[in-house]
Amino acid sequence: MRCAVIGAGAWGTALGDLLARNGHDVRLWAYEPDVVDAINGSHENKRFLAGHRLTAELAATNDLSDAVAGAELLTLACPSQVLRRIARSAKSDMGANVPVVIASKGLERETLSLMTTVATEEIPRSTVVALSGPSFAAEVVQCQPTAVVVASTSSEAASTVQRAFSSPYFRAYTHTDVIGVELGGALKNVMAVATGIAEGLGLGFNARAALITRGLAEMTRLGLALGAEQSTFAGLAGLGDLVLTCTGSLSRNRTVGLELGKGRKLEDILGETETVAEGVVTAQSARELAVRAGVEMPIVDTVNRVLFEGQPPRSAIGALMTRELRSEVDE
């Protein structure tokens, strides 16, 4: 199959490499010329995925039209805040009814829309499929066993994407709950910032376990209010991705929280890396979405206060612990 992957960060590169190893003809679009040169010349993304050799079958390009033209499957793996613009630019070179895989995780800042909603608005002729689950890019490139979910309202499109990506080391499960799968992928990044803060403060494993568990409760609460299925949050795109991102050393969002907990300033932390920590961007959108839906999300509120309102991390965690006592189960 002729495949286009748009966005050559770590995740887009890993997905492009996976598709190429699966025998597909892949064009990976990168914004940065040096990324294109490195992938085509030395089969390595030295900027975003250094130290990991890519298959020689993966070809990169700076020309969006060249990447998209003739593609039978399009994957968007760009940062959430530029997805609308890139989808709009790609549309004119796309064929009709080409499935669009959304591998970006986040909420659009201005509209609070899910990425699948943004793509559907910009490319209405295509069927959209959300891809999410516990999957560090570096481990996918290393061909480590990984399982994800591909969700769509079209069973045919989900099955097409499932077959395209699945391999002996990468297993894709189909799902119909697009809202739940996407929300899980977006919100877990905010929770990872929270668990990183607790770890940076030296608060121990008890605190981390509590934050993960109550974070899952918040994610589920918002998901249900927006029409998602509760069971989705107990699966790969919910609990699976949440645990990985909150505990794994490769998690950018956890690392941001970790450094905040150690007392560093957000702008200094973000200035040290070119990779995007989606949890920082998503935190504000998640809070606003919760207010709109009439849902309480105290961990999301806490992360926002630390990130953007100057509350010291230790007092923010203390405020979480001294909230009004309540039942564990929502009534």
C-alpha positions in Angstrom: 0.0 0.0 0.0 1.2 3.5 -0.7 1.3 5.3 2.7 2.0 8.9 3.7 3.0 9.8 7.3 2.8 13.5 8.0 5.1 14.6 10.9 8.6 13.2 11.5 8.9 13.6 15.2 9.8 10.5 17.1 6.3 9.0 16.9 5.7 9.8 13.2 9.1 8.4 12.4 8.5 5.2 14.3 5.1 4.7 12.6 6.7 5.4 9.2 9.4 2.9 9.9 6.8 0.3 11.0 4.8 0.7 7.9 7.9 0.4 5.7 9.0 -2.7 7.5 5.6 -4.1 6.9 6.3 -3.8 3.1 4.4 -0.6 2.4 5.7 2.2 0.1 6.0 5.0 2.7 6.7 8.7 2.3 7.4 10.4 5.6 7.0 14.2 5.5 9.2 16.3 7.7 9.2 20.0 8.2 12.9 20.1 9.0 15.3 19.7 6.0 18.0 18.2 8.2 15.6 15.4 9.3 14.9 14.5 5.7 18.6 14.5 4.9 19.4 12.3 7.9 16.7 9.8 7.3 17.4 9.4 3.6 21.2 9.6 4.0 22.0 7.7 7.1 18.6 6.1 8.0 18.4 7.8 11.3 16.3 10.7 12.6 19.2 12.4 14.5 17.1 15.3 15.7 14.1 13.5 17.2 15.0 9.8 17.5 18.8 9.7 17.7 20.6 6.4 18.1 17.9 4.3 16.4 18.5 2.9 12.9 15.6 3.0 10.5 14.8 0.7 7.7 16.4 1.8 4.4 13.0 1.4 2.8 11.7 4.5 4.6 11.9 7.6 2.4 11.5 11.2 3.7 10.5 14.4 1.9 10.1 18.1 2.6 7.4 18.3 -0.1 3.9 17.7 1.4 2.3 17.2 -2.0 4.9 14.6 -2.9 4.2 12.8 0.3 0.4 12.8 0.0 -0.1 12.4 -3.7 -1.3 8.9 -4.6 -1.4 7.7 -0.9 -3.9 5.0 -0.1 -3.4 5.6 3.6 -2.6 8.9 5.3 -1.3 9.1 8.9 -1.2 12.5 10.7 1.5 12.4 13.5 2.1 16.2 13.8 1.7 18.2 17.1 -1.9 18.7 17.9 -1.8 22.5 17.6 -0.8 22.4 13.9 -2.9 19.4 12.8 -5.7 21.5 11.4 -3.4 23.6 9.2 -1.5 20.6 7.9 -4.7 18.6 7.2 -6.0 21.6 5.3 -2.8 21.8 3.2 -2.7 18.1 2.5 -6.4 17.9 1.4 -5.9 19.1 -2.2 -3.4 16.3 -3.0 -5.4 13.5 -1.5 -7.5 11.1 -3.4 -11.2 10.5 -2.4 -12.1 8.3 0.5 -8.5 7.8 1.7 -8.5 6.6 5.4 -6.9 9.1 7.7 -5.1 7.8 10.8 -4.8 10.3 13.7 -1.7 9.4 15.7 -1.5 12.9 17.3 -2.7 13.1 20.9 -4.2 16.2 22.3 -7.1 18.8 22.1 -7.2 21.7 19.8 -6.5 24.8 22.0 -9.0 27.2 20.4 -12.0 24.8 19.9 -11.2 22.1 22.5 -11.9 19.6 19.7 -10.5 16.1 19.5 -8.0 15.5 16.7 -10.4 13.3 14.8 -13.0 16.1 14.8 -10.4 18.5 13.4 -9.4 16.1 10.7 -13.1 15.3 9.8 -13.8 19.0 9.5 -10.8 19.6 7.2 -11.0 16.4 5.1 -14.7 15.5 5.1 -14.3 13.0 2.2 -12.2 10.7 4.3 -12.9 8.2 7.1 -10.9 9.0 10.2 -9.3 6.4 12.5 -7.8 7.2 15.9 -4.6 5.3 16.8 -3.6 5.3 20.5 -2.2 3.1 23.2 0.9 2.5 25.3 3.7 3.0 22.8 7.0 4.7 23.2 8.4 5.5 19.8 11.9 4.3 20.7 10.6 0.9 21.6 8.5 0.6 18.4 11.6 1.3 16.3 13.5 -1.3 18.3 10.7 -3.8 17.3 9.7 -4.3 21.0 6.3 -5.9 21.5 3.6 -3.2 21.5 -0.2 -3.2 21.5 -2.4 -0.3 20.5 -6.0 0.5 19.5 -7.4 1.8 16.2 -10.9 3.3 16.6 -13.3 4.4 14.0 -17.0 4.6 13.3 -16.3 2.6 10.2 -15.4 -1.0 10.8 -13.9 -1.3 7.3 -11.6 1.6 7.8 -10.5 0.3 11.3 -9.8 -3.1 9.8 -7.8 -1.6 6.9 -5.6 0.4 9.4 -5.3 -2.7 11.7 -3.9 -4.8 8.8 -1.6 -2.0 7.6 0.1 -1.5 11.0 0.0 -4.9 12.6 3.2 -7.0 12.6 4.8 -9.8 14.7 5.8 -7.1 17.2 3.1 -4.5 16.8 -0.5 -5.6 17.5 -3.5 -3.3 16.7 -6.9 -4.0 18.2 -10.0 -2.4 16.6 -12.5 -0.3 18.5 -15.6 1.8 17.9 -15.3 4.3 20.8 -13.4 7.1 19.0 -14.1 9.6 21.8 -12.9 7.4 24.6 -9.8 6.3 22.7 -8.8 9.9 21.8 -9.6 11.3 25.3 -7.5 8.6 26.9 -4.5 9.5 24.7 -4.9 13.2 25.4 -5.6 13.3 29.1 -3.0 10.8 30.2 -0.3 13.3 29.3 -1.7 15.7 31.8 -1.8 13.0 34.5 1.8 12.2 33.6 2.8 15.7 34.4 1.1 15.3 37.8 2.9 12.1 38.7 6.2 13.5 37.5 5.7 16.5 39.9 5.0 14.1 42.8 8.1 12.1 41.9 10.2 15.2 41.7 9.1 16.1 45.2 10.2 12.7 46.4 6.7 11.7 47.5 7.1 8.0 46.9 5.2 5.2 45.2 2.1 5.5 47.3 1.5 9.0 45.9 2.2 7.9 42.3 -0.3 5.0 42.6 -2.9 7.3 44.0 -2.4 9.9 41.3 -2.6 7.3 38.5 -5.8 5.7 40.0 -7.6 9.0 40.6 -6.3 10.3 37.3 -8.1 7.4 35.6 -11.2 8.3 37.5 -11.1 11.9 36.2 -10.4 10.7 32.6 -13.4 8.4 32.8 -15.6 11.0 34.4 -15.0 13.4 31.5 -15.2 10.7 28.9 -18.6 9.6 30.1 -19.9 13.2 30.1 -18.8 13.5 26.4 -20.3 10.2 25.3 -17.4 7.8 25.6 -17.7 4.2 26.9 -16.5 3.5 30.5 -14.8 0.2 29.4 -12.5 2.1 27.0 -10.7 3.7 29.9 -9.9 0.2 31.4 -8.2 -0.7 28.1 -5.0 0.0 26.2 -6.0 3.6 25.3 -6.9 4.4 28.8 -5.2 2.5 31.7 -2.5 1.1 29.5 -1.3 4.4 28.1 -1.8 6.1 31.4 0.4 3.7 33.3 3.1 3.8 30.7 3.2 7.6 30.4 3.1 8.1 34.2 5.9 5.6 35.0 8.1 5.2 32.0 11.5 7.0 31.9 11.0 7.8 28.2 7.8 9.9 28.9 8.4 13.6 28.0 5.4 14.7 30.0 6.5 12.8 33.2 9.9 14.4 32.7 8.4 17.9 32.6 6.6 17.2 35.9 9.7 15.7 37.4 11.7 18.8 36.7 8.9 21.0 38.0 8.8 19.0 41.2 12.5 19.6 41.6 11.9 23.4 41.5 12.8 24.3 38.0 10.8 26.8 35.9 8.6 25.6 33.1 10.1 27.8 30.4 13.6 26.5 31.3 12.5 22.9 31.0 10.7 23.4 27.7 13.6 25.4 26.3 15.9 22.4 26.6 14.1 20.1 24.1 12.7 20.4 20.7 10.1 17.6 21.3 6.6 18.6 22.3 5.2 17.8 25.8 1.6 17.6 24.8 0.5 17.5 28.5 1.5 21.1 29.0 -0.7 22.3 26.0 -3.5 19.9 26.8 -3.8 20.8 30.5 -5.5 24.1 29.8 -7.8 22.6 27.2 -8.8 19.8 29.5 -9.6 22.1 32.3 -11.9 24.2 30.0 -13.5 21.1 28.5 -14.2 19.9 32.0 -15.8 23.2 33.0 -17.9 23.1 29.8 -19.1 19.6 30.6 -19.7 20.3 34.3 -17.2 17.7 35.4 -14.8 18.0 38.4 -11.1 17.2 37.5 -9.0 18.3 40.6 -5.8 16.8 39.3 -6.1 18.7 36.0 -6.8 21.8 38.0 -3.7 21.2 40.1 -1.5 20.8 37.1 -2.8 24.0 35.6 -2.1 25.9 38.9 1.5 24.7 38.9 2.1 25.2 35.2 0.4 28.6 34.7 -0.5 30.2 38.0 2.7 30.0 39.9 1.5 27.7 42.7 4.5 25.8 44.3 4.3 22.1 43.5 4.4 21.0 47.1 1.5 23.2 48.2 -0.5 22.1 45.1 -0.1 18.4 46.0 -1.0 19.3 49.6 -4.2 21.0 48.5 -5.2 17.8 46.6 -4.7 15.8 49.8 -6.8 18.1 51.9 -9.8 18.5 49.6 -13.2 17.8 51.1 -13.6 14.1 51.9 -15.8 12.1 49.6 -16.7 8.6 48.3 -14.3 7.0 45.9 -17.2 6.2 43.6 -19.0 8.9 41.7 -22.7 9.1 42.7 
